[in-house]
Amino acid sequence: MASIKNLVLSSYTVNQDNILVSNTLANETVTIKLLLIDNPTNDTVHLTLKISATPTPVIIRDVDIPPGETLEIETTLILDLNQSLVFRANKTGLSFYMTYIQSLKVSQICTTNYSNVNISHLGADNQTVMATNYQVNYESYGTGGPYSDRCYFMGGKIGTVLSQEIDGLDFITESLIDPWAHLSEPKMNCTGLFSSTTAYVCGGLAESTTITSIDKFVYENEVLYTGQLSLGEGPNNAGKHNMGSNSSSKISSPDGGAFLVGGDTTDVGQRITTIDRLDFHSEALDKEVANLTQPTESMASITSPSKGHHIGGYTTDVIRSLSSIDLATTTVSFTQDFLQERLENAAGNIQNQNAGYWAGGNYMNLNDDVWKMDYSNDSFQGTISHLHLPKMRMAGVYNMQICGYWACGTSGTTTYNILEKFDESSETCSPITATLKSAREGLCGVNPLDTTL
């Protein structure tokens, strides 16, 4: 799939139908999520916007746009084969901004009545698409790839109700992104794996039933696919929840891969030792490539450039041990007394090349601590900061070795929708202004893979 941001039509013919976007793709649809029509002129412009359809066109808008104002159309517009989004205006000067034009083949979706336009390739700067009569501006991204400016939080439990929600966070503006996609079903305790282009939401718990499916979420167009992958465990093909995970470019070649670690195959404590491996390139799931020393769920997971670490968790009781998996060989090492105190339900997935961090969780009491592992010798550095509130069952994401965010969580009686930002340079933690749409617990977090890890 592909998407284009900020497509701007530079000219058009007055008092005639102009084709803004045309779908010429068999067995595919073109989707426009947001359309802004700006009138920067000093005159009122009358606009008719419609989808050409047989036998009757569908009128989207027939309005006057006053001078200096913008018409915003948030209705999702879907074009089937041979349908076009067409407009007519009585004056020149309007600008059309379309966000998330989606199709499998972007090079074939745009034509106009005065020239054929092929949006076919990026310019030399890898940010500007070369196309006649159109100017397409791409945002500038960091070294993590073209989608490294955002993260997503998925699923969880809202009060007593399971959630299908997907919320996003823009790292640059720290504002929320609201994808129209939802998970395939309401679920909590699911586990997020992530490559540089795609997230995989694995397993989880639906009421009292464990889930076998893996939802695939593509960052580029925020579309979710399901039914392609499964993680069934054991002779009864049971699902899993409360797993640990590591996503890394070092696990598989050429695009990296991920480990799914331990977890529970029931809602009443059938914990397992299994370590499965997902190859991001082939999307093949290799089951039981290694095993933990003891059956464990509800661990805090962090990933170094050479190992996947899983801290604390629950076996037959809450533990304080460390299990580490060599990313290249899948060899598992075990440290019985890694932590000073027992811990479960903490959130990890904030790391850089030198250290990993996890926070919150519980044993006898809730924690607001943020802990650190030094990757130079895999040593426990103790508490280095504190959350705004004591919480457990949060989700963690990281922003390319700059900072990370722990989202939501619960005190056991109160569930939160806050985002706590952890600055990796100062190793301090504080809440940000943005909050998720709903307070929830047991959600998972995904972000584009840092390819140095």
Secondary structure as the mmCIF struct_conf table of DSSP 4:
data_model
#
loop_
_struct_conf.conf_type_id
_struct_conf.id
_struct_conf.beg_label_comp_id
_struct_conf.beg_label_asym_id
_struct_conf.beg_label_seq_id
_struct_conf.end_label_comp_id
_struct_conf.end_label_asym_id
_struct_conf.end_label_seq_id
STRN STRN1 ALA A 2 ILE A 4
BEND BEND1 LYS A 5 LYS A 5
STRN STRN2 LEU A 7 LEU A 9
TURN_TY1_P TURN_TY1_P1 VAL A 14 ASN A 15
BEND BEND2 GLN A 16 GLN A 16
STRN STRN3 ASN A 18 SER A 22
TURN_TY1_P TURN_TY1_P2 ALA A 26 ASN A 27
STRN STRN4 VAL A 30 ASP A 38
BEND BEND3 THR A 41 ASP A 43
STRN STRN5 VAL A 45 SER A 52
BEND BEND4 THR A 54 THR A 56
HELX_LH_PP_P HELX_LH_PP_P1 PRO A 57 PRO A 57
STRN STRN6 VAL A 58 ILE A 65
TURN_TY1_P TURN_TY1_P3 PRO A 67 GLY A 68
STRN STRN7 THR A 70 ILE A 73
BEND BEND5 THR A 75 THR A 75
HELX_LH_PP_P HELX_LH_PP_P2 THR A 76 THR A 76
STRN STRN8 LEU A 77 LEU A 79
TURN_TY1_P TURN_TY1_P4 LEU A 81 ASN A 82
STRN STRN9 SER A 84 ALA A 89
BEND BEND6 ASN A 90 THR A 92
STRN STRN10 SER A 95 SER A 103
BEND BEND7 LEU A 104 LEU A 104
HELX_RH_3T_P HELX_RH_3T_P1 VAL A 106 GLN A 108
BEND BEND8 ILE A 109 ILE A 109
STRN STRN11 THR A 111 THR A 111
BEND BEND9 ASN A 113 TYR A 114
STRN STRN12 ASN A 116 ASN A 116
STRN STRN13 LEU A 122 LEU A 122
TURN_TY1_P TURN_TY1_P5 ALA A 124 ASP A 125
BEND BEND10 ASN A 126 GLN A 127
STRN STRN14 THR A 128 VAL A 129
TURN_TY1_P TURN_TY1_P6 THR A 132 ASN A 133
STRN STRN15 TYR A 134 ASN A 137
HELX_LH_PP_P HELX_LH_PP_P3 TYR A 138 SER A 140
TURN_TY1_P TURN_TY1_P7 THR A 143 GLY A 144
TURN_TY1_P TURN_TY1_P8 PRO A 146 ASP A 149
STRN STRN16 ARG A 150 MET A 154
STRN STRN17 LYS A 157 ILE A 158
TURN_TY1_P TURN_TY1_P9 GLY A 159 THR A 160
STRN STRN18 VAL A 161 LEU A 162
STRN STRN19 SER A 163 SER A 163
STRN STRN20 ILE A 166 ASP A 170
TURN_TY1_P TURN_TY1_P10 PHE A 171 GLU A 174
STRN STRN21 SER A 175 ILE A 177
BEND BEND11 TRP A 180 TRP A 180
BEND BEND12 SER A 184 GLU A 185
STRN STRN22 LYS A 187 MET A 188
BEND BEND13 ASN A 189 ASN A 189
STRN STRN23 THR A 191 PHE A 194
BEND BEND14 SER A 196 THR A 197
STRN STRN24 THR A 198 CYS A 202
STRN STRN25 LEU A 205 ALA A 206
TURN_TY1_P TURN_TY1_P11 GLU A 207 SER A 208
STRN STRN26 THR A 209 THR A 210
STRN STRN27 SER A 213 VAL A 218
TURN_TY1_P TURN_TY1_P12 TYR A 219 GLU A 222
STRN STRN28 VAL A 223 SER A 230
STRN STRN29 GLU A 233 GLU A 233
TURN_TY1_P TURN_TY1_P13 GLY A 234 ASN A 237
STRN STRN30 ALA A 238 ALA A 238
STRN STRN31 HIS A 241 HIS A 241
BEND BEND15 ASN A 242 ASN A 242
STRN STRN32 GLY A 244 SER A 248
TURN_TY1_P TURN_TY1_P14 SER A 249 ILE A 251
BEND BEND16 SER A 252 SER A 252
TURN_TY1_P TURN_TY1_P15 SER A 253 ASP A 255
STRN STRN33 GLY A 257 VAL A 261
STRN STRN34 ASP A 264 ASP A 264
BEND BEND17 THR A 265 VAL A 268
STRN STRN35 ARG A 271 ARG A 271
STRN STRN36 THR A 274 ASP A 279
TURN_TY1_P TURN_TY1_P16 PHE A 280 SER A 282
STRN STRN37 LEU A 285 ASN A 291
BEND BEND18 THR A 293 GLN A 294
STRN STRN38 GLU A 297 GLU A 297
BEND BEND19 SER A 298 SER A 298
STRN STRN39 ALA A 300 THR A 303
BEND BEND20 PRO A 305 SER A 306
STRN STRN40 LYS A 307 ILE A 311
STRN STRN41 TYR A 314 TYR A 314
BEND BEND21 THR A 315 ASP A 317
STRN STRN42 VAL A 318 VAL A 318
STRN STRN43 LEU A 322 ASP A 326
TURN_TY1_P TURN_TY1_P17 LEU A 327 THR A 329
STRN STRN44 VAL A 332 THR A 335
TURN_TY1_P TURN_TY1_P18 GLN A 336 ASP A 337
BEND BEND22 LEU A 339 GLU A 341
STRN STRN45 GLU A 344 GLU A 344
BEND BEND23 ASN A 345 ASN A 345
STRN STRN46 ALA A 347 GLN A 351
BEND BEND24 GLN A 353 ASN A 354
STRN STRN47 ALA A 355 ALA A 359
STRN STRN48 ASN A 362 ASN A 362
BEND BEND25 TYR A 363 ASN A 365
STRN STRN49 LEU A 366 LEU A 366
STRN STRN50 ASP A 369 ASP A 374
TURN_TY1_P TURN_TY1_P19 TYR A 375 ASP A 378
STRN STRN51 SER A 379 HIS A 386
BEND BEND26 HIS A 388 LEU A 389
STRN STRN52 MET A 392 MET A 392
BEND BEND27 ARG A 393 ARG A 393
STRN STRN53 ALA A 395 ASN A 399
TURN_TY1_P TURN_TY1_P20 MET A 400 ILE A 402
STRN STRN54 CYS A 403 ALA A 407
STRN STRN55 THR A 410 THR A 410
BEND BEND28 GLY A 412 THR A 413
STRN STRN56 THR A 415 THR A 415
STRN STRN57 ILE A 418 ASP A 423
TURN_TY1_P TURN_TY1_P21 GLU A 424 GLU A 427
STRN STRN58 THR A 428 THR A 435
BEND BEND29 LYS A 437 SER A 438
STRN STRN59 GLU A 441 GLU A 441
BEND BEND30 GLY A 442 GLY A 442
STRN STRN60 CYS A 444 VAL A 446
TURN_TY1_P TURN_TY1_P22 THR A 451 THR A 452
#
